[in-house]
Structure formats: structure tokens, C-alpha cells
Amino acid sequence: MENIIGGGDAKLMVAFSLSLPLSLIDDALFFMAISGGVLAVIYIVKYRLLKLVPSEGTIGLPYGIAISAGFCTVILSYYL
């Protein structure tokens, strides 16, 4: 089963969600989606335009980076 959000990504979202008030969860999801889009564009450029395909393994999008970036943006803006 490929191309789905794994258990680690769901656990990461839950852990970050516990650090925010409920009113800020929608902002965090918005920023997570924006950073995921930026990450997807970077990987499209890397794999499709520059043809930098790894010799082993499958090509995937590490969405944990987008999850962390989206939630950390809101956490830092709320607590600082």
C-alpha cells in the first residue's frame, strides 16, 4: 500500500495538535497544506525536470517535513 499517509504521520499530527488550542488547529492545517504544496513543487522539479531519480527505492514525498513546518509555524507565532 503506497501513496497514503502512514501511521507515523498521523501520530505526528496528533502530537502537534495537543500543543495547540482548538481554535488554532485550522490555521495549523492550512499552513501544513501550504508547506506540503511547496514541498511537492520542490520534488516535482527535482524528479521531473532535473531527472534526479534515486538508484534504489521508491520515490516518495516525506510529508513529515510539511507537517512539522505547518504546525511549528503556528506554534511559534502563538507562543512567541
N, C-alpha and C positions, 0 to 999 in steps of 0.2 A: 504494500500500500504506500504509494508515494503521493506527493503533492498535497499533503494535508498538514494542518498544524498538529504537531506531536504533543505528547504529554508534558514534555519539558517546557514548551512554550506556554501551555495553559497554566502550568504551575507558576511560571514566572509572572504572568499577568495577574494571577490571584495574589501572589506575594506583593507585587507593587500596588495592587488595588487596596490592600489592607493598610497601606501607609497614607492613603488619601481619604478625605471626607467624601461622602457620596456625591456631593454637588460638583466635585472636580473630576469624577470618573469619565464623564462625557468629553471633557477637554483632553484628558489623557488619551482616550481612544482616538480622538481627532488627530492629535499630534503623532500618535503611533501610526495612523494611516498615512499621514503626510510623509513621515520619515520612511515608511515602508515603500511608498511610491518613489521617493528619491533613491532608495537602495535598489529598487527594481530597475530604474533607469541606468544606474551605475552598472548593474550586472548585464543589462541588455547591451550597453556599449562595450563592456568587457568581452562578452561571449559572442555577440553577433557581429559587431562592427570591427573589433580588433582581432577577432578569432583566437582569443587566448583560452583555449579549451584545455582543461587538465587531462593528463595522460591516463590517469586512473580515477575510478569512482564516477559518481553521477554528478551532474550539475544541479546545484540546489541554491536556494535563497536562504541565507541564515537570518530568519526573521527575529531571532532573539535580539539582534542589534537594533532593529526598528522598535521592538517592544521596550527595550531599555532606554533608547533615545526619547521616545514619546513620553514615557512615564517620568523619566528623570527631568525632562524639561518642565513638566508641571510641578513636580516635587520641589525643584529648585526655585521656581517662580513663586510657589505658595509659601515656602518656609524661609526664603531669604528676603 
